[in-house]
Amino acid sequence: MSSYKVKSDTSAQLMYITDTGEYKIIVDAGDVTYAFDVPAGSTLYQLTDYQMSMTEVTDEATDRKKLGIYETDNKTFLSGFLNDDTLVSVGVDVGQLTPSIANDAKDILSGFFTAQDTIKELYGAKNQLWEDDEFLGQIAILTQQLDGDMDAAVSYFQGTEAYGKILKRLEVSEADLAAEEFLKTDYEGFQNIKAGNLLYVKELVVASGGEIPAQAQDYLADMLTKGLMTEREIKQNISGATDEYSPFKDMMDEGLLNVLSGKDVTLTSKGIEDVQALLNKYLPSHLHGTIDAAAEAGNIRNDPNYQDTLIDKLKKQRFAMYGMYDENISWDMIVASKKQSAKNILGVELKEDDPLLDSIIRMNDTSKEQSLLREEGLTRGYQKVTNDLQNAMMSTFGGGVVSSQSYVEGQ
């Protein structure tokens, strides 16, 4: 099979529509294939470097088959697909662009790809619109028509129905576009505002108690400056990134998630000390293990009113085991009172995990508590209890004897 080359320095081929009798110049641009119109009546020999044989009797149809030029019918062409690629038809006759190059595909296609590169460079190409092959293709053609004025081409295309359809397909908002326009028209002003927003983001990260990479902070500052995120959304995304218990953890911006992917993030532990203080105040130490302090701290971080809920929860849990005390009396006050009573009798301070302390707390009866403390004090050999017993004996009987049982009972 012979080969041919479309007059282009970019890879291009011809397509022939059998039932309309017209050629298209097709360019494979990845997942999209562009089909450019050609001047009416263009021939295979005008569009390629292939020359008709002077020694063979042949015709254009025979030469198309000989060269392996792709043929299809108009219905298939209008379906919008070519093999597995999306087919985008550029509905402008290349002969109308610049008459002097009507039959020279090289200049047409070269200008097309140059325009795509220029758009990406000029506009900063951040959102999907500036990377979309269909959009770029339309702008490239309009730029050619408008003598290279790309801004005019963009302005013109923004007023077309095709532009609206592209925005809808890409889910690109007007806010996205306004942000890009700000960046393009006032780069220095944009950077100045972004610098201030970056400081704001850093302060929020510090206040969160966690840490995210510098790239992520820069991304959030960029989004805030462009108006693509509000301050509230910035706070929510920082919360989601740094707080394991944040309600926004599964609602984070996709772009931020991409920036954070594979990078180290320090999660916050802010508030755990405060929760521990509440446990000490309202709940016996042997019940602390029933409370997830980290989760409760997370609940308070994300809802300041939750602290009252936690306190009420702790009070009820303590009351269920120590119902002899009013629910609103804090545990630390109960413990402090009983520890002091014990120290007055024993001469030593009982530790909170001492069974004797738990016993007198549950008694909540001063007379019975004192009797138990004296008895246990003698058993443990506490010096103060022994001395108090001897003093009581001397005071009551002089040189006589008083039984230890009478002393224990406070007789």
Backbone hydrogen bonds, N-H to C=O, Kabsch-Sander energy under -0.5 kcal/mol:
donor,donor_aa,acceptor,acceptor_aa,energy
2,S,66,K,-0.7
6,V,12,A,-0.6
7,K,47,L,-1.6
8,S,6,V,-2.5
13,Q,26,I,-2.3
15,M,24,K,-2.3
16,Y,70,Y,-2.5
17,I,22,E,-3.0
18,T,16,Y,-0.8
18,T,72,T,-2.5
20,T,17,I,-0.6
21,G,17,I,-1.8
22,E,17,I,-1.0
24,K,15,M,-2.3
25,I,36,F,-2.3
26,I,13,Q,-2.7
26,I,24,K,-0.6
27,V,34,Y,-2.3
29,A,27,V,-0.7
29,A,32,V,-3.0
31,D,29,A,-0.7
33,T,86,T,-3.1
34,Y,27,V,-2.6
35,A,88,V,-2.8
36,F,25,I,-3.4
36,F,34,Y,-0.5
37,D,90,V,-1.2
37,D,92,V,-0.6
38,V,23,Y,-0.5
42,S,39,P,-1.9
46,Q,43,T,-0.6
47,L,43,T,-1.8
48,T,44,L,-1.1
49,D,5,K,-1.8
58,T,56,E,-0.8
63,D,59,D,-2.3
64,R,60,E,-2.4
65,K,61,A,-1.8
66,K,62,T,-2.3
67,L,63,D,-2.3
68,G,64,R,-1.0
69,I,64,R,-2.2
70,Y,14,L,-0.9
72,T,16,Y,-2.2
77,F,73,D,-2.1
78,L,74,N,-2.6
79,S,75,K,-0.7
79,S,76,T,-0.8
80,G,77,F,-1.2
81,F,76,T,-0.6
82,L,85,D,-2.4
85,D,82,L,-2.3
86,T,31,D,-2.5
87,L,80,G,-3.0
88,V,33,T,-2.8
88,V,86,T,-0.6
89,S,87,L,-0.6
90,V,35,A,-2.8
90,V,88,V,-0.6
91,G,89,S,-1.1
92,V,90,V,-2.0
94,V,37,D,-1.0
96,Q,93,D,-2.9
97,L,94,V,-0.9
98,T,94,V,-0.9
101,I,98,T,-2.8
102,A,99,P,-1.6
104,D,101,I,-2.0
105,A,103,N,-0.7
106,K,7,K,-0.6
107,D,104,D,-0.6
108,I,104,D,-1.1
109,L,105,A,-2.7
110,S,106,K,-2.3
111,G,107,D,-2.3
112,F,108,I,-1.7
113,F,109,L,-2.1
114,T,110,S,-2.0
115,A,111,G,-2.1
116,Q,112,F,-1.6
117,D,113,F,-2.0
118,T,114,T,-2.3
119,I,115,A,-2.4
120,K,116,Q,-1.9
121,E,117,D,-1.9
122,L,118,T,-3.2
123,Y,119,I,-2.7
124,G,120,K,-0.6
130,W,127,N,-0.8
131,E,128,Q,-1.6
132,D,128,Q,-0.6
132,D,129,L,-1.1
136,L,132,D,-2.7
137,G,133,D,-2.3
138,Q,134,E,-2.0
139,I,135,F,-2.5
140,A,136,L,-2.5
141,I,137,G,-1.9
142,L,138,Q,-2.3
143,T,139,I,-2.7
144,Q,140,A,-1.8
145,Q,141,I,-2.0
146,L,142,L,-2.1
147,D,144,Q,-1.2
148,G,143,T,-3.2
149,D,146,L,-1.4
150,M,148,G,-1.3
153,A,149,D,-1.8
154,V,150,M,-2.7
155,S,151,D,-2.6
156,Y,152,A,-2.5
157,F,153,A,-2.5
158,Q,154,V,-2.0
159,G,156,Y,-1.4
160,T,157,F,-2.0
164,G,160,T,-1.3
165,K,161,E,-2.0
166,I,162,A,-1.9
167,L,163,Y,-2.4
168,K,164,G,-2.1
169,R,165,K,-2.3
170,L,166,I,-2.4
171,E,167,L,-1.3
172,V,167,L,-1.8
177,L,173,S,-1.5
178,A,174,E,-2.6
179,A,175,A,-2.1
180,E,176,D,-1.9
181,E,177,L,-2.2
182,F,178,A,-2.2
183,L,179,A,-2.2
184,K,180,E,-2.1
185,T,181,E,-2.7
186,D,182,F,-2.2
190,F,186,D,-2.5
191,Q,187,Y,-2.4
192,N,188,E,-2.1
193,I,189,G,-2.2
194,K,190,F,-2.5
195,A,191,Q,-2.1
196,G,192,N,-1.5
197,N,193,I,-2.2
198,L,194,K,-2.4
199,L,195,A,-1.5
200,Y,196,G,-1.7
201,V,197,N,-2.4
202,K,198,L,-2.5
203,E,199,L,-2.2
204,L,200,Y,-1.9
205,V,201,V,-2.2
206,V,202,K,-2.4
207,A,203,E,-2.5
208,S,204,L,-1.5
209,G,205,V,-0.8
209,G,206,V,-1.1
210,G,205,V,-0.8
211,E,266,T,-2.3
217,Q,213,P,-1.8
218,D,214,A,-2.5
219,Y,215,Q,-2.0
220,L,216,A,-2.1
221,A,217,Q,-2.2
222,D,218,D,-2.2
223,M,219,Y,-2.3
224,L,220,L,-2.2
225,T,221,A,-2.3
226,K,222,D,-2.0
227,G,224,L,-0.9
228,L,223,M,-2.2
229,M,223,M,-1.2
234,I,230,T,-2.2
235,K,231,E,-2.3
236,Q,232,R,-2.2
237,N,233,E,-2.3
238,I,234,I,-2.2
239,S,235,K,-2.4
240,G,236,Q,-2.6
241,A,237,N,-1.9
242,T,238,I,-2.1
243,D,239,S,-2.1
244,E,242,T,-0.6
246,S,243,D,-1.7
249,K,246,S,-1.3
251,M,248,F,-1.7
257,L,253,D,-2.2
258,N,254,E,-2.0
259,V,255,G,-1.9
260,L,256,L,-2.4
261,S,257,L,-1.3
263,K,260,L,-2.5
266,T,211,E,-2.4
267,L,265,V,-0.7
268,T,242,T,-3.2
272,I,269,S,-1.7
275,V,271,G,-2.1
276,Q,272,I,-2.4
277,A,273,E,-1.9
278,L,274,D,-1.7
279,L,275,V,-2.3
280,N,276,Q,-2.4
281,K,277,A,-1.6
282,Y,278,L,-2.4
283,L,279,L,-2.4
287,L,284,P,-2.0
288,H,285,S,-1.3
290,T,287,L,-1.8
291,I,288,H,-1.9
293,A,291,I,-1.2
296,E,292,D,-2.5
297,A,293,A,-2.3
298,G,294,A,-2.0
299,N,295,A,-2.2
300,I,296,E,-2.0
301,R,297,A,-2.4
302,N,298,G,-1.8
303,D,299,N,-0.7
303,D,300,I,-0.5
306,Y,303,D,-2.8
307,Q,304,P,-1.2
308,D,305,N,-0.8
309,T,305,N,-0.8
310,L,306,Y,-2.5
311,I,307,Q,-2.5
312,D,308,D,-2.3
313,K,309,T,-2.0
314,L,310,L,-2.5
315,K,311,I,-2.5
316,K,312,D,-2.1
317,Q,313,K,-1.9
318,R,314,L,-2.3
319,F,315,K,-2.6
320,A,316,K,-1.7
321,M,317,Q,-0.6
321,M,318,R,-1.2
322,Y,318,R,-2.5
325,Y,322,Y,-1.5
329,I,326,D,-1.7
330,S,328,N,-0.6
331,W,281,K,-0.9
332,D,281,K,-2.2
334,I,330,S,-1.6
335,V,331,W,-2.7
336,A,332,D,-2.3
337,S,333,M,-2.2
338,K,334,I,-2.2
339,K,335,V,-2.7
340,Q,336,A,-1.9
341,S,337,S,-2.0
342,A,338,K,-2.4
343,K,339,K,-2.5
344,N,340,Q,-2.2
345,I,341,S,-1.1
346,L,342,A,-3.6
347,G,343,K,-2.0
350,L,348,V,-0.6
354,D,351,K,-2.0
357,L,354,D,-0.7
358,D,354,D,-1.6
359,S,355,P,-2.2
360,I,356,L,-2.1
361,I,357,L,-2.0
362,R,358,D,-2.2
363,M,359,S,-1.7
364,N,360,I,-1.9
369,E,365,D,-2.9
370,Q,366,T,-2.4
371,S,367,S,-1.9
372,L,368,K,-2.4
373,L,369,E,-2.6
374,R,370,Q,-2.4
375,E,371,S,-2.2
376,E,372,L,-2.7
377,G,373,L,-2.5
378,L,374,R,-2.2
379,T,375,E,-2.0
380,R,376,E,-2.5
381,G,377,G,-0.8
382,Y,377,G,-2.5
384,K,346,L,-0.5
386,T,382,Y,-1.9
387,N,383,Q,-2.9
388,D,384,K,-2.8
389,L,385,V,-2.1
390,Q,386,T,-2.1
391,N,387,N,-2.7
392,A,388,D,-2.3
393,M,389,L,-2.0
394,M,390,Q,-2.3
395,S,391,N,-2.5
396,T,392,A,-2.0
397,F,393,M,-2.5
398,G,394,M,-1.4
399,G,397,F,-0.8
400,G,397,F,-2.8
407,Y,403,S,-1.5
408,V,404,S,-2.8
409,E,405,Q,-1.8
410,G,407,Y,-1.4
411,Q,406,S,-2.9
